Amino acid sequence: MSRPTENSEQKDLLNHAIALLKQGSHVEIRNLIHSLYPAETAHILESLDLPQRKLVWSVIPPNVMGEILIRVHTEVGQGLLKITDRKDLIKATENLESDDMADLLHVLPEPLLSEVMESMGVHERNRLESTLAYDDHTAGGLMSLDVLTIRADVTLDVVIRFLRKRMMMPSSTDSLIVVDRADRVQGVLPLSSLLIHNPATKVSTVMNAKVQGIPYQMSATDVAMMFEQRQMLSAPVVRENGRLMGRITIDDVVGIIREEADHTIMSMAGLDEEQDMFAPVLTSAKRRAVWLGVNLITAFLASWVIGLFEATLEEIVALAVLMPIVASMGGIAGSQTLTLVVRGLALRQVSTANASQLLIKEVSVGVVNGVTWATIVAIIASIVFQSTDLGILLGAALVINLVCASIAGASIPLMLDRLGIDPALAGGVLLTTVTDCIGFLSFLGLATIFLI
């Protein structure tokens, strides 16, 4: 069976795999899986229900299981570990690079973790134990220990002979790290320099001395941002004194970007990005019940505000018809601002230094949109309900709610970020509460004052 082309859509690959599973073509499934990259297989596994996932996992060779396990979401990986033979798991760790091995060891259960560590040599075990000591959301946790170092005082010819003697280089190697005798990073030598410069040239002449290394405590988010801003493919990781510890490559950064995107999207719905999409029904229901309960509390709060104006609603029934307009418009306006600010915080584009300017700008946008749409809605309501006063009150409430929504959309994520709470997780619930309550309060309150 021929392998899908590189330009094939992932959804087409998934559809093909599911079709083979429904046909019961085990041989075809095995041939397909053996032709894929580990990341493609991981994508398919995450997209299958539990019985289909178990069948696909059973045809995967042990020597690539490790590469797949580090690419699936945590909960999916834990499920796969439960149905994998211990001997296969130990074999799965044999061909992994140090950073991938560290990622896998983070998810292994304790009895198996000890068994895998004991199967290694003393030197390799000590190296991995040092890596496991760092938080996996920092540069130290991301780094690979597989590095190639050279000295600045040697010639390019010496470097070329050194590489030829080694026969192999760590994957994703685009440059060699230049260090002094104390292993302090002095710069990097791009591999391209070996091709375009005279072999008699010294490394110190052509190396890039601007690269000084990434502190091992730097957060993964900041690492990804640095790679993007400086267009880096790899970078050394250093201690406080500048001594080399390891390196980070672009493939690690791509993983960070994906995880952060998943986190932002899932958090807005109160979900964990590491959850299994095909987890058992009761398990998924329990997780979502908590968030639904929180939203129910906010809904009761909005209902309580409406209940304060029960007499007004009984006298003017049209108010009940128009209420959703005020709340809905405020919710949309607030969500636009909230999304903008949450993104700005994630990209480090928003801080205390420019927060006030952003707040003023968003309030101004709220005023402009509020007046514009209030005018349109007021005219429509006046015609439909044949009441100019009702239209004016609706427009006024709309202006109030859009302005308040802009303020809330900008200030809530800033406040949550300062308190150390993820704005993407809690911002949406708080914003909905604010826009609903203020929308109902302003509209029904104005109607009570001027129409009753």
C-alpha positions in Angstrom: 0.0 0.0 0.0 1.4 3.4 -0.9 1.9 6.1 1.7 -0.3 9.2 1.6 1.3 12.2 0.0 2.8 14.9 2.2 0.1 17.3 1.1 -2.7 15.0 2.2 -5.1 16.6 4.7 -5.0 15.1 8.2 -8.7 14.6 8.1 -8.4 12.6 4.9 -5.8 10.4 6.6 -8.1 10.0 9.6 -11.1 9.1 7.3 -9.0 6.6 5.5 -7.9 4.9 8.8 -11.5 4.8 10.1 -12.7 3.3 6.9 -10.1 0.5 7.1 -11.0 -0.1 10.8 -14.7 -0.5 9.8 -13.8 -2.9 7.1 -11.8 -5.0 9.6 -8.7 -4.8 7.4 -6.1 -5.5 10.0 -3.3 -6.0 7.4 -4.2 -2.7 5.7 -4.3 -0.9 9.0 -0.8 -2.3 9.9 0.6 -1.2 6.5 -0.9 2.3 6.9 0.4 2.8 10.4 3.9 1.5 9.5 4.0 4.1 6.7 3.3 7.1 8.9 5.4 9.4 10.9 4.9 9.1 14.7 3.1 12.5 14.9 0.6 11.3 12.3 0.0 8.1 14.2 -0.5 10.1 17.4 -3.1 12.3 15.7 -5.0 9.3 14.5 -4.9 7.6 18.0 -6.3 10.8 19.6 -9.1 10.9 17.1 -10.4 7.3 17.6 -12.7 5.9 20.2 -11.3 3.5 22.7 -11.9 0.1 20.9 -10.5 1.4 17.6 -7.6 3.0 19.5 -6.7 -0.3 21.1 -6.7 -2.1 17.8 -4.4 0.5 16.1 -2.0 0.5 19.1 -1.7 -3.3 18.9 -0.1 -3.1 15.4 2.4 -0.4 16.3 6.0 -1.7 16.7 7.5 -1.2 20.2 10.5 0.7 18.8 8.3 3.6 17.8 5.8 3.5 20.7 8.0 5.9 22.7 7.9 8.6 20.0 4.2 8.3 19.7 3.6 8.4 23.5 5.3 11.7 23.9 3.2 13.3 21.2 -0.3 12.3 22.3 -2.2 14.2 25.0 -1.4 13.1 28.6 -4.7 11.3 29.2 -4.6 9.4 25.9 -1.0 8.4 26.7 -1.9 7.1 30.2 -4.7 5.0 28.6 -2.2 3.5 26.1 0.3 2.8 28.9 -2.3 0.6 30.7 -2.7 -1.7 27.7 1.0 -1.9 26.8 3.3 -4.8 27.8 6.2 -3.8 30.2 8.8 -5.3 27.9 7.5 -3.3 24.9 7.6 -0.1 27.0 11.2 -0.6 28.0 12.1 -1.3 24.4 10.2 1.9 23.4 12.7 4.0 25.4 15.8 2.6 23.7 16.0 4.8 20.6 14.7 8.1 22.1 16.8 11.2 22.4 17.4 12.6 25.9 14.7 15.3 25.8 12.1 12.9 24.4 13.1 10.3 27.0 12.6 12.9 29.7 9.1 13.7 28.4 8.2 10.0 28.4 9.5 9.4 31.9 7.3 12.2 33.1 4.2 10.2 32.3 5.3 6.7 33.3 3.8 5.2 36.5 6.3 4.8 39.3 6.9 1.0 39.2 7.6 1.1 35.5 9.6 4.3 35.8 12.0 2.6 38.2 12.3 -0.4 35.9 13.1 1.7 32.9 15.7 3.8 34.8 17.4 0.6 36.0 17.6 -0.8 32.4 19.9 2.2 31.5 23.6 2.7 31.9 24.8 4.7 34.9 25.9 7.6 32.8 22.6 7.9 30.9 20.6 7.5 34.0 22.5 10.3 35.8 22.0 12.6 32.8 18.2 11.9 32.7 17.8 12.3 36.4 19.4 15.8 36.2 16.9 16.7 33.4 13.9 15.4 35.4 14.8 17.7 38.2 13.6 20.7 36.1 10.0 21.8 35.5 8.9 20.6 32.1 7.5 24.0 31.4 10.9 25.7 31.6 13.9 25.7 29.3 15.6 23.2 31.5 12.7 20.8 31.1 12.6 21.2 27.4 16.3 20.9 26.6 18.1 17.9 25.1 21.4 16.8 26.5 22.6 15.7 23.1 24.8 18.5 22.0 28.0 19.0 19.9 30.5 21.5 21.3 33.7 22.9 19.8 36.4 25.4 20.8 36.8 28.8 19.2 40.6 28.5 18.6 40.4 25.5 16.2 40.0 25.7 12.4 37.0 24.7 10.4 39.0 21.8 8.9 39.4 20.4 12.4 35.7 20.7 13.0 34.9 18.9 9.7 37.3 16.0 10.6 35.7 15.8 14.0 32.2 15.5 12.5 33.3 12.9 10.0 34.9 10.9 12.7 31.6 10.9 14.7 29.6 9.8 11.7 26.4 11.0 13.3 24.9 14.2 14.7 22.0 14.8 17.0 18.7 15.4 15.1 17.8 19.0 14.2 21.4 20.1 14.4 21.8 23.4 12.5 24.8 24.7 14.4 27.6 23.7 16.8 27.9 25.3 20.2 31.2 27.1 20.8 32.4 26.8 24.4 35.6 27.7 26.3 37.6 25.3 28.6 35.1 25.9 31.4 32.1 24.9 29.1 30.9 28.5 29.1 29.0 29.3 25.9 30.8 31.8 23.6 28.5 31.5 20.5 27.4 29.1 17.8 28.9 28.0 14.5 26.3 27.4 11.8 26.9 24.3 9.8 26.6 26.4 6.6 29.9 28.1 7.6 31.7 24.8 7.1 30.7 24.9 3.5 31.2 28.5 2.5 34.5 29.4 4.3 38.1 28.3 3.9 38.9 25.2 6.0 41.9 27.0 7.4 39.7 29.7 8.9 39.4 29.7 12.7 36.0 29.1 14.3 36.3 32.4 16.3 36.4 34.3 13.0 33.1 33.0 11.6 31.0 32.0 14.7 28.0 34.0 15.8 29.0 35.4 19.1 25.6 37.1 19.7 24.1 33.9 20.8 24.7 33.6 24.5 22.3 30.9 25.6 18.9 30.7 27.2 18.7 30.6 31.1 17.5 27.2 32.2 14.8 28.8 34.4 13.2 30.7 31.5 9.5 29.7 31.0 8.5 27.6 28.0 6.3 30.5 26.7 9.2 32.9 26.8 11.4 30.4 25.0 8.9 30.1 22.2 8.6 33.9 21.9 12.4 34.2 21.7 12.6 31.6 18.9 9.9 33.5 17.0 11.3 36.9 17.4 14.9 35.9 16.7 14.0 33.4 14.0 16.1 30.7 15.7 16.2 27.0 14.8 18.1 25.9 18.0 19.7 27.5 21.0 22.0 26.5 23.9 20.6 26.3 27.5 22.9 27.7 30.1 23.3 28.0 33.9 23.6 31.3 35.7 27.3 31.3 35.1 26.9 30.7 31.4 28.0 27.1 31.5 26.3 24.9 28.8 23.6 22.5 30.0 21.9 21.4 26.8 20.0 22.8 23.8 16.5 23.5 22.6 15.4 22.9 19.0 12.6 24.2 16.9 10.6 21.0 17.1 10.4 21.5 20.9 9.1 25.1 20.3 6.4 23.9 17.9 5.1 21.6 20.6 4.9 24.5 23.0 3.0 26.6 20.5 0.5 23.8 20.0 0.0 23.2 23.7 -0.6 26.9 24.4 -3.1 27.1 21.5 -4.9 24.0 22.9 -4.9 25.4 26.4 -6.4 28.8 25.4 -9.2 27.2 23.4 -10.1 24.5 25.9 -9.8 26.8 29.0 -12.4 29.1 27.6 -14.9 26.2 28.0 -13.5 25.1 31.3 -11.8 22.1 29.9 -8.3 20.7 30.1 -6.3 20.5 26.9 -4.8 17.1 28.0 -8.1 15.4 28.3 -9.1 12.5 26.0 -11.8 13.5 23.5 -13.1 10.0 23.6 -12.9 9.5 27.4 -15.8 7.5 29.0 -19.1 9.4 29.2 -19.4 9.5 32.9 -15.8 10.7 33.2 -16.4 13.6 30.8 -19.8 14.4 32.4 -18.2 14.8 35.9 -15.5 17.1 34.6 -18.0 19.4 32.8 -20.5 19.3 35.6 -18.3 21.6 37.7 -18.1 24.3 35.1 -21.8 24.0 34.4 -22.5 24.5 38.1 -20.4 27.7 38.1 -22.4 29.0 35.1 -25.6 28.0 36.8 -24.7 30.3 39.8 -24.1 33.2 37.4 -27.4 32.5 35.6 -29.3 32.6 38.9 -27.6 36.0 39.6 -28.9 37.3 36.3 -32.3 35.9 37.0 -32.4 37.6 40.4 -31.7 40.9 38.7 -34.6 40.3 36.4 -36.8 39.3 39.3 -36.3 42.7 40.9 -38.3 44.2 38.1 -41.1 41.7 38.0 -43.8 44.3 38.3 -42.3 46.4 35.5 -42.2 43.3 33.2 -45.9 42.5 34.0 -46.9 46.0 33.0 -44.9 46.3 29.9 -44.6 42.9 28.2 -42.5 44.3 25.3 -39.5 44.6 27.7 -39.2 40.9 28.0 -39.0 40.6 24.2 -36.2 43.3 24.0 -34.1 42.2 27.0 -32.1 39.6 25.2 -30.9 42.2 22.7 -29.2 44.3 25.3 -27.5 41.3 27.0 -26.5 39.7 23.7 -24.9 42.8 22.3 -23.0 43.4 25.5 -21.8 39.8 25.6 -20.4 40.0 22.1 -18.7 43.4 22.6 -17.2 42.2 25.9 -16.0 38.9 24.3 -14.2 40.8 21.5 -12.3 42.9 24.1 -11.7 39.9 26.4 -10.2 37.9 23.5 -8.0 40.7 22.4 -6.6 41.3 25.9 -6.1 37.6 26.7 -4.1 37.2 23.5 -2.1 40.4 24.3 -1.3 38.9 27.8 -0.2 35.6 26.2 2.1 37.4 23.7 3.4 39.7 26.4 2.0 42.7 24.5 -0.1 43.9 27.4 1.4 45.0 30.8 0.8 47.5 33.5 2.8 50.0 31.4 0.2 50.1 28.6 -2.9 48.8 30.3 -4.5 52.2 30.8 -4.0 53.2 27.1 -5.6 49.9 26.1 -8.5 50.4 28.5 -9.2 54.0 27.1 -9.0 52.7 23.6 -11.5 49.8 24.2 -13.9 52.1 26.1 -13.8 54.5 23.1 -14.6 51.6 20.8 -17.5 50.7 23.1 -18.9 54.2 22.9 -18.7 54.4 19.1 -20.3 51.0 18.6 -22.7 51.6 21.4 -24.0 54.9 19.9 -24.1 53.4 16.3 -26.0 50.3 17.1 -28.2 52.0 19.8 -29.4 54.4 17.1 -30.2 51.5 14.7 -31.9 49.4 17.4 -33.8 52.3 18.8 -35.3 53.2 15.4 -36.3 49.6 14.8 -37.9 49.1 18.2 -39.8 52.4 17.9 -41.3 51.3 14.6 -42.1 47.7 15.7 -43.6 48.6 19.1 -44.9 52.1 18.1 -43.2 53.7 21.1 -40.4 56.2 20.7 -39.8 56.3 24.5 -39.2 52.5 24.5 -36.8 52.8 21.6 -34.8 55.6 23.3 -34.6 53.6 26.5 -33.4 50.5 24.6 -30.8 52.5 22.9 -29.6 54.1 26.1 -29.3 50.7 27.8 -27.4 49.4 24.9 -24.9 52.2 25.1 -24.4 51.6 28.8 -24.0 47.9 28.5 -21.5 48.1 25.5 -19.3 50.6 27.4 -19.4 48.5 30.6 -18.7 45.4 28.5 -15.6 47.0 27.1 -14.4 48.0 30.5 -15.1 44.5 31.9 -13.5 42.8 28.9 -10.3 44.7 29.3 -10.1 44.9 33.1 -11.2 41.3 34.1 -8.3 39.5 32.3 -5.8 42.1 33.7 -7.1 41.6 37.2 -7.1 37.8 36.9 -3.5 37.8 35.5 -2.3 39.9 38.4 -4.0 37.4 40.9 -2.2 34.5 39.1 -5.5 33.1 37.7 -5.6 32.0 34.0 -7.7 34.7 32.2 -8.7 32.2 29.5 -10.2 29.9 32.2 -12.3 32.3 34.3 -12.6 35.4 32.2 -15.5 34.3 30.1 -17.8 33.4 33.0 -17.1 36.7 34.9 -17.7 38.7 31.7 -21.0 37.0 30.9 -22.2 37.7 34.5 -21.2 41.4 34.2 -22.8 41.9 30.8 -26.0 40.1 31.6 -26.5 41.8 35.0 -25.7 45.3 33.8 -27.7 44.8 30.6 -30.8 43.7 32.5 -30.3 46.3 35.3 -29.8 49.2 32.9 -32.7 48.4 30.6 -35.3 47.4 33.2 -34.1 50.1 35.6 -34.5 52.8 33.0 -37.9 51.5 32.0 -39.0 51.5 35.7 -37.9 55.1 36.1 -39.3 56.6 32.9 -42.1 54.4 31.7 -43.9 53.3 34.9 
